[in-house]
Amino acid sequence: MGRVSGKVALVTGAAMGMGKSHSELLAREGAHVFVTDREAAAGEAVAKGIVAAGGKADFIKHDVTSEDDWSKLIDAVRAKAGRLDILVNNAGILILKALHETSPEEFDRVMNVNVKGVYLGIRAAVPLMKESGKASIINISSIYGIAGAAMAGAYISSKGAVRLMTKSCAVDLADTGIRVNSIHPGVIDTPMTKDLLHAAPEAREALLGPTLLKRPCQPEEVSNAVLFLASDEASFVHGAELVVDGGYTAN
């Protein structure tokens, strides 16, 4: 039996990279996965791939910054599946600029996706998740929600906000049966970072920084952490920050 068999999961930003990996693993382990993203063609392909592999998935086009989209999405999940046990707030964007060189428009864009998107997701999903009696919210933050770095001030600010938003929600939801945790990946080999990781060796080395394992994280390595927090194996893990960084923050 799968580790999340019979559960219903919703993964945002699931058309590629980590979100795609999270969706595929949760489905392989028995969950009915709602794949959401603004990119309809790629998102549909992920859902169809899951179904072709014997899993259960639906794609819904979704903008995480839209309150109306969130309301319609949760209504669709309720109508189709009747419950929601797992919410993975994965959608995020990155702008590589020093904070003092970031325009207000760029700053707002990062905050809207990375912070407001998580807030709207929690706000919309909690009423349905409460009905399950036992559920899990997993917010994807970053090592840059723990440590600072150059040339990513807006992104780092947003991921720090997600880290503490998670802890605040864990306190608020402690008596509801909903566990809330954050995951803090290190440098990941995804479409968001491919141009840097696969450019000149100097650029790759600079990006990896103090990563002790001397390589980027693969999306499925983060997905394994998602699966753990989504499963009943993590029944006493609440308000935690799970770091998956190859030793970056230990160095």
N, C-alpha and C positions, 0 to 999 in steps of 0.2 A: 504494500500500500504506500502511496506517495506521502511525503511529509506534510503536504497541505491539501490532501485529498478532500474533496467536498467543499472547499473554501472558495469564495469569490474574491478576486483581486482586481484592483484598478491601478494601472501604471501610466503615469504621464510622461510625455517626451519619449514615447516608446517606439518611434519609427526607425531609430538607429542607435548605435553605440550601446551605452549601458542600459537604456530603457528596453531596447530590443532583447538584450541578454537576460535582463530580469524577467521579462514577460515569458520568454521561452523556457527558462528554468522553472518558474512557478507553474507553468502549464505542464511541463514534464512531470512535475511532482504532484499533479492532480488538481490544480486550481482551475477554475473557469476565469480566464483573464480578459479584462476589458483593456484593450490597447488604445491609448489616446495620443493624439498629436495634431499639430496644425498641418503637417505634410500628409495629405490623404493617400496618395499613391503608395508611398513607402510604408505608411501605417497599415494600409490594407494588405500589403504584401506580407508584413509580419504576422498578422492575424491568419491569413490564408496558409502561411507556412506552418503555423502551429496546428491548425486543423488538419493539414495534409500529413503531419507527423503523428496524428492520433489524439491531439489535445483539443481543448475547448477554448475558443477565443472569439471575440467580437471587436471590430474596430469602430471607434466613434471619433469623428473629427472634433477637435477641442482646442480652444485657446485658454490657457491657464490664467490669463490676466482678466478674463471676462466672467463676471459674476453670473450673467445670464447663461453662458456656456456651462458653467459648473452646475447650475440648477437643472438645466436640461439633461446634462450627463447623469447626474444622480437619479433623476426621474427615470431615465432609460435603463440604468442598472437595476433599479427597483422593479421596473416592469418586466425586464428580461430574466433577471436572476432572483429577485425577491429579497436579496440581502447583500451586504458588503462586509467582508471580514478583513481585508488587507488593502490599505491605501499606500502606494509608493509614490511620494512626491519627488519625482526624478527630474522633471523638466528644468533646464537651466541654460543660461547663456554666459559667454565670457567676452569681455572687451579688454584687450591688452593695452592699457594706458596707465600712466601715473595718475593718481587721483587729481592732482592740480591741473592736469592736462585734459581731464575728462569733462565733456560738456554737460550741462544740466540735463539735456535731452538723453544723452548716453547713460548718465547715472540713473535717471528715472526708468529707462528701458531695462537696465539690469535689475533694479529693485522691483520693478513690476513683475518680471518673470520669476526671479529667484526668491523673492520674499513674499510679495503680494500673492503670487500664484500658490505658494504653500499655505498662506493664511486662508485664502478663499477655498482651497481644497479641504482643509480641516473643517472650516465653518460649514461647508456644504455637506460633507460626508458624515460628520459625527452623529447626526440624528439617526441615519440609517444604520450606522455601525453599532450604535447603542442597542439596537434591536437584536443583534447577534449574541449579545451577552458576553462575548469574548472576541476581541478584535485587535488589530495591530496597525498602527500608523508608523511608517518608516520615511523619514525625511532625509534626502540625500544632501548632505552639506559637503565639506571638503576639509583637507588638512589646513586649507587657508581660511577655515573658520576657527582655527586654533592658533595658527602661526601666521605672521606677516610675510610678505614678499614684495619684490619690486614689480612695477608695471601692471598692477591689477587691482588698484584701489577700490573700485566699485564692486568688483567680484568678491574681493576679500570681505568688504563691509557686508555684503549680502549674505555670504556664507556664515559669518559670525552671527548675524541676526537669526538665521535658521537654527543655529546651534542652541541659542538661548530661548528662541520660540519653542523649540522642542521640549526643553526642560519646564518651561512655564505651562505648556499644555499637559505635560505629564503630571504636574501638581493638580491642575484643574480637573483632569479626567481620571484621577486615581480610583475613584469609587464607581466608575462606570463599566469596568471590564475591558476598557480600551487601553492597551499599552502604547506608549509613544517613545520612539528612540530615533537617534540620528546616526548616519553612517558618514565617515570622513575618509573618502578615498584619497590616495596620493596621486601622483602623476599617472594618468590612465591613457592607454593607447586606443583612442577613439577618433572619429572624424574631427572632433573639436581640436585635437592636439596633433593630428597626423603631420601637418606641414612643419611643425617644430621638431617633432620626434624623428622624422625621417628626412630632415634637412642635413646640414653640415654636422659633423660629429661634435663640434664645439657647442652648437645650439642644443643638441640633445643632452650633452653633459651639463650644460647650464640649467636646463629645464629639470633634469633629474636631481640636481643639487645634492643634498646630503643623503639621498636615498641609499640605505645601507645595502640593499640587495642589488643595486646597480642596474636596475632595469625598470621599465614602466609596468604598472599593474595592467593586467588583462581584464576586460569587462566582466568575464565570468567569475573572476576572483572576488569582485564586489558583489556579484549576484549571489554567491554562496553565503555572504553575510546577510543579504536581503532575505534569502530563504530561511536562514536560522531565525532571524527576528520575526519573520512572518509565521513561523511554525510554533506549535505548542512547546517545543524544546526550550523556547525562550520565555516561558511563562512567568519567570521572576525577574526578567530584564525590563526595566522601566525607567525612563528618564536618562538613559545612558547614551554615551557617544562611543560608537564602535569604530576604531581607527583601522583602516586597511591601507597601509602606506609603505610597506617594505622597509620600515625603520626610519622614515624621513623625520618624524617628530621626536625620535629617540636620540638623534645625533646632535 
